[in-house]
Structures are given as C-alpha cells and as structure tokens.
Amino acid sequence: MAKMTMVQALNLALKQEMTRDDSVLILGEDVGPDGGVFRVTDTLIDEFGPERVIDTPLAEAAIAGMAVGMAVYGLRPVCEIQFSGFAYQNFHQIENHAARMRWRTRGRLTVPMVMRAPYGGGVRALEHHSESREAYWAHTPGLKMVIPSSPRNARALLAAAIRDPDPVIFYEPKALYRAFREEVPEAEELMEIGRSQCIRQGDDLTMIAYGAMIPPTMEAAGQLEQEGIEAEVIDLLTISPLDDSLMIESIKKTGRAVIIHEAPRSFGPGAEIISRLMEGAFYYLEAPLVRVTGYDIVIPYFSREKAYMPDVKRILEAARATLNI
Amino acid sequence: MPRTPIEIKESLEHLAILNEHGEVDVALEPEISRERLLELYRAMLLGRRFDERMLDLQRQGRIGTFPPIKGQEAAQMGSIVHLKENDWLVPAFRETAAEIWRGRSLESVLLYYNGFNEGTIIPDHQKDLPMAVPVGSQILHATGVGYAAKYRNRGDIVMTYFGDGATSEGDFHEGLNCAAVYQVPVVFICQNNQWAISIPLKQQTRSGTIAQKALAYGMPGIQVDGNDVLAVYAATAEAVERARNGGGPTLIECVTYRVMMHTTADDPKRYRSEEEVEQWRQKCPISRFEGYLRQKGFLDDAGCAEIESAVLDQIQTAIHKAEQQMAGPCDPLEMFDHVFESLPAPIARQKEEVTKYLAKQASAKGQKEGRHG
C-alpha cells in the first residue's frame, strides 16, 4: 500500500483500467503531455500514446459528443472536462444522447462513458471554477452521478465507473485533490456505484454529506462526541441513483438528520434526501430535518467564499439546533 | 512589412452531371451498372412514395408528426449507396430514404412517427445510429465513431447527414474541426434544402456556399447539385474512397430543396412563396433520373409501371403490418425498460407504483363494465 493524494489515486485507476482494457481511452483538454491542469492524467500519454490519451481541441461539446460516438462503437471513453463550470457546453450531448441512447434503442446501443470533472469551492479559484451543480446531472434520467470523498474511494469508484455499462458523471472534489493522503492498495479495488456508506456510527443524530463536505462533517461529528453526542455520518458517494436504504435505517435510530452540501439549497440533493427520509421514516422523526448548504446565489468570488461554504461551525450550529428540539 | 496574400491551397468546385431534363454530361458520367442504377431509382421512388403515403396517414390521424423528405431523394440515395454493411450511418431526422436503404424497415419508421419506442430499435445486423432530433448534435457522434473506427483499424467508415440549419450549430463546427484534426474517416453530407423551418439559407449564413466552410477546417469540400443523383454519387464516391484510404474527412454540400413543410405541423405558406416551390418542383430529382434511365434504354413505360407497383405494394404491406403491431398490446411498463442495464432501486419502486396503479385502474374498470354489462 502506498499513501496517495486523490490526484494520484485517480491516476492509478486510469492507468490500471487502461492497462486492463484497450477500449479505455481518455479525451480532454491538456490531458496529454501536460497531464491535465490538475495532473490527474500525468504521464499516461507516455505509457499509452496520443491515440489513447487524446488532447482535444478546446471544445467541451466535442469531448462529450465524440465520446458518445466512441462508446456506441464499443470503446470506453473517459472524458476530462477541465472544470465542471465548463461542462454546460456539453450538457446537450449528455442529456440528449449519452443518457438516453440505451433507452431509445431498447438496449441495442449503449454509452459506457465517464465524464470526469473537478467541482466545488474553497480553493480560491477564478469565477466559473467553483460551482457545485451535481443536481443538473442527478436530475437527468439515464445518468449515474458519483462523487468520491477520499483517495481510496475515488480510485475504487473511478475504476467502477469506467467498467459501468452506462454513462457516469464523475465529479471530483477539487478541494480534496491534495488535501490529505490515504493508503490506497496497489491491487485492483472496486466499489459498487449506487451504494452509500456509513463512515461513522452513532445513535443521536444522522449527518448526510458527500464529496468535499465529508471532512468538515467528520470534524463536526468529532466535536459533538466531546459533548457526549454520537453522530452517525453517511457518505453518499453516489448522488444518483440515490441509495436511501442506509439513511432511512439510520434515521429510524436517531430521529434527527442534518444534510450537508455546498450546492445551492433549493432543488439541491438535500431536497431529495429529505423527501426520501419523509417517505421512508416519517413516523420516526423527532425534529425537522435540517440542511446546511450553499445559498441560492452565484458562489461568491473567493474573498467572500468562506461565508458561502458550509463549514464545521455551521454544521455544528445546525446539529445542536436540531438536537435541542 | 508589406501585406502579403495568403495562399489557400484548397479549391472549391460545383459538380453537376445530369441537367433538369435528364441530359447527361458524358465526360463526367460515372460508371454505374444497369442493376445499380435501377436499384437507385427504385430506392428513390420508394422514398418518394412512402413520404407521400405517410403524409396521407398523418392527415388521417393514423400517424403523428413527421418531417417529409420529398425532393431530397437524390441527395440521400446518391450518397448512402456507397456505404458497406460494416460502415456507419449517423443520420439526422430527414434521411428516411437513406435509412431504409441501410435496412431500416418501413414499419419501424411508421412505429416511430406514431409514438412507439420500437421505432428506434436498430436491427442487430446494422451498425447505424438512430435518427437524431436535436439539430446538428449527431455530427459529433459521427466524428467519435470515426475516431473509434480509425483506432480499431477495421476499415469501416462513417457517413453523417445534416441540413443547412445545422451548420449554424456549434456541434457542426466542433464536429468538422475535430474530424479534420484527427483525420477520421467521415463523410459529412449537408442536405442544403434552403430552409430551416422558416429561416432561409441567406439568414443562416453569409457564406456563399456551405462547402467552402470545409476549407477553413482543412478538409476537402465540394458543392454538388443535390437533385442530380449522378453528381451526388460521383462526389460521394471520391469522398468515400478518400476516407477508406486514410485521407480523412470530406464535406459535401448537396444543393437541394425541401419541397414540403418542415414537419407536418408546419405551414410553409407563412414564410415562402408558391412560385419558389414550383421552380424547385421542376428540378425533381426523380423525373430527371428517370429521363436519364430512359435515354440509356434501362427503363421504359412498362419498367416504370412495374417498379411503381412493386414499391406501392411494399408500402401497403408495411402499413398493414405496422398498424397490426400498433393495434396489439402496448405495455406501458416498458417505459421503464433500458433506462440502465439494470434498474436501480428508486426507479424499480416507481415502476412498482405504476404497476399497482394500473392494476387498480384495470380492476375498477372491470367492475364498472361488470355492473353495466
């Protein structure tokens, strides 16, 4: 086992999948000699050549649209969109084609592609580089929407996404790209897409989060423990299709939940999570379900970003409020 | 430093071989066997008659909205016949004749336009993509399929179709640009039918031709008389050979005309004159080709009548079969099939919800009928 950053772990997944299967190829902007602006595809071109690590013209719709064609042909393209804020230029290709080719052709043609894109705030980036718009993709039938939260699960989920028979939108929390290292086994490791994970057990409160919100959520849970409160933490990992089984089981035990995401609040993933909890565990609820989220505004330039992003203090405040009801 | 002219290496041609009276330019006449010519004629006539019959069906309420192809039969058939079985057709939505040539059944077309998902099933032996409704979006798929074909080196090529309106879409630019950068084996066929619903070509682009856009991408482009099946055939033959031999993509602009409405929901009288339409009717690709075949001695009145009758029979049989299929059981729950390879739990629950609801409705209906019966 080696201790790796998330960037290194993603690189490992790509390298191993490309070695295993010559139908896997990468396409994106600056993914070749540059290794991607975050270096996720670093050195892959040396090993696999420019036919499989394809530097594209600066054209996001082309990246996704060509990937649809490649996937229909039988390849497994992995697209890199440099920042998720530029993925809207390919939204029509994903929504109109990638997500529904299987459905339209009654299973005859499929699009086993992955679209990787870094998302989220907290890294003092330029505007258009910090959004958290997973709800767009999660709202589109026919897509799977995955967001890892650590080097190890990023590697295992990306490998699974590449092998998935359907299109997967893979948002990478760029705030966590190099935030910490974790042991990542060299041997192949896959995680099932569509499964959430309970990463901390507790009986008093359920906290539901994903991606870059996992570290502050875990830190908040740690502080609550010092106050004698045991919080259970569920890491979604897959946003869609949403696995509600663990969260419903958890809230039946705790009766209280805080949902944390940096995406804007209205129509965000939290809204769907709360609906599922209402449907699955209404009679077990002890307090109103609470959201700690970004606001329904453009994410501010970074001098004001801190006030927008959910952090440990805001999570604790919400947790204590719901515990006091 | 002085201003110096930049030499543009590529040149542009317009190709026409058959004039409006079916007279051929012998020097340019492509060598095509009698059998092939008659096959072409039959396929064009099938496209035309099927289109006309579908319009009747639509007006009678027997199918829904559809986009007629009338007048564009030469642009489609002169190009599509060059594909081999292992090649790929990536159509837009006004290529019914080309799709039928590739093996799409007439029944499938009728099913699609009458709202049945069964109409976008691609037969197993076929490599093609289903038609694409969002304008121009399929152009990028063609480039991607072409990239994959080149990567796998299986010798297959791609042909994709789009209209003049699609050339204003970003996907057209990105698709052609990438195709040229990667030198993929794709033939881009623009059916320039002069109208994108109500917008005429001159409001779509200030370019003198669509073909010249190819030059900016660094690929060969040619403009052909799209109502002249021999010109389309000859130009596409060159482009297909280039693609097969590693010479990269080509853009072919077929100058044609949408004689009918955009779709059956459209009323072209609101935006164009009957005189203009009538002028183009005189340039009918089928009668011109028929004239040529008669002059060659390949067709006579009896031959025409025989083909006409066979085509009408084929259409009638297909309508009968499609209507039988459409009158049969149509399980609404099939809408939940093929969303993913396997149905995720949340959607499975929704399917169960619909199943129960439908069963309840059926049972209530049964009881009501029982009371009245």
HADDOCK unambig.tbl for C-alpha pairs under 7 A between the chains (distance, minus, plus):
assign (segid A and resid 57 and name CA) (segid B and resid 178 and name CA) 6.88 0.50 0.50
assign (segid A and resid 59 and name CA) (segid B and resid 174 and name CA) 6.55 0.50 0.50
assign (segid A and resid 61 and name CA) (segid B and resid 171 and name CA) 6.86 0.50 0.50
assign (segid A and resid 62 and name CA) (segid B and resid 140 and name CA) 6.08 0.50 0.50
assign (segid A and resid 62 and name CA) (segid B and resid 174 and name CA) 5.66 0.50 0.50
assign (segid A and resid 62 and name CA) (segid B and resid 175 and name CA) 6.45 0.50 0.50
assign (segid A and resid 65 and name CA) (segid B and resid 140 and name CA) 4.92 0.50 0.50
assign (segid A and resid 65 and name CA) (segid B and resid 141 and name CA) 5.45 0.50 0.50
assign (segid A and resid 66 and name CA) (segid B and resid 140 and name CA) 5.24 0.50 0.50
assign (segid A and resid 66 and name CA) (segid B and resid 141 and name CA) 5.13 0.50 0.50
assign (segid A and resid 66 and name CA) (segid B and resid 143 and name CA) 5.93 0.50 0.50
assign (segid A and resid 66 and name CA) (segid B and resid 144 and name CA) 3.73 0.50 0.50
assign (segid A and resid 67 and name CA) (segid B and resid 144 and name CA) 5.98 0.50 0.50
assign (segid A and resid 68 and name CA) (segid B and resid 141 and name CA) 5.88 0.50 0.50
assign (segid A and resid 68 and name CA) (segid B and resid 144 and name CA) 6.84 0.50 0.50
assign (segid A and resid 69 and name CA) (segid B and resid 141 and name CA) 4.08 0.50 0.50
assign (segid A and resid 69 and name CA) (segid B and resid 142 and name CA) 6.20 0.50 0.50
assign (segid A and resid 69 and name CA) (segid B and resid 144 and name CA) 4.22 0.50 0.50
assign (segid A and resid 69 and name CA) (segid B and resid 145 and name CA) 4.42 0.50 0.50
assign (segid A and resid 70 and name CA) (segid B and resid 144 and name CA) 4.86 0.50 0.50
assign (segid A and resid 70 and name CA) (segid B and resid 145 and name CA) 4.99 0.50 0.50
assign (segid A and resid 70 and name CA) (segid B and resid 147 and name CA) 6.98 0.50 0.50
assign (segid A and resid 70 and name CA) (segid B and resid 148 and name CA) 5.30 0.50 0.50
assign (segid A and resid 73 and name CA) (segid B and resid 145 and name CA) 5.91 0.50 0.50
assign (segid A and resid 73 and name CA) (segid B and resid 148 and name CA) 6.51 0.50 0.50
assign (segid A and resid 93 and name CA) (segid B and resid 137 and name CA) 6.99 0.50 0.50
assign (segid A and resid 102 and name CA) (segid B and resid 338 and name CA) 5.84 0.50 0.50
assign (segid A and resid 102 and name CA) (segid B and resid 339 and name CA) 6.64 0.50 0.50
assign (segid A and resid 103 and name CA) (segid B and resid 338 and name CA) 4.68 0.50 0.50
assign (segid A and resid 103 and name CA) (segid B and resid 339 and name CA) 5.15 0.50 0.50
assign (segid A and resid 104 and name CA) (segid B and resid 117 and name CA) 6.71 0.50 0.50
assign (segid A and resid 104 and name CA) (segid B and resid 120 and name CA) 6.01 0.50 0.50
assign (segid A and resid 105 and name CA) (segid B and resid 120 and name CA) 5.23 0.50 0.50
assign (segid A and resid 105 and name CA) (segid B and resid 121 and name CA) 4.50 0.50 0.50
assign (segid A and resid 105 and name CA) (segid B and resid 122 and name CA) 6.42 0.50 0.50
assign (segid A and resid 106 and name CA) (segid B and resid 121 and name CA) 6.01 0.50 0.50
assign (segid A and resid 106 and name CA) (segid B and resid 338 and name CA) 5.79 0.50 0.50
assign (segid A and resid 107 and name CA) (segid B and resid 338 and name CA) 5.49 0.50 0.50
assign (segid A and resid 108 and name CA) (segid B and resid 121 and name CA) 6.90 0.50 0.50
assign (segid A and resid 108 and name CA) (segid B and resid 122 and name CA) 6.76 0.50 0.50
assign (segid A and resid 142 and name CA) (segid B and resid 339 and name CA) 5.36 0.50 0.50
assign (segid A and resid 142 and name CA) (segid B and resid 340 and name CA) 6.15 0.50 0.50
assign (segid A and resid 165 and name CA) (segid B and resid 341 and name CA) 6.63 0.50 0.50
assign (segid A and resid 166 and name CA) (segid B and resid 340 and name CA) 6.30 0.50 0.50
assign (segid A and resid 241 and name CA) (segid B and resid 344 and name CA) 6.52 0.50 0.50
assign (segid A and resid 241 and name CA) (segid B and resid 346 and name CA) 6.98 0.50 0.50
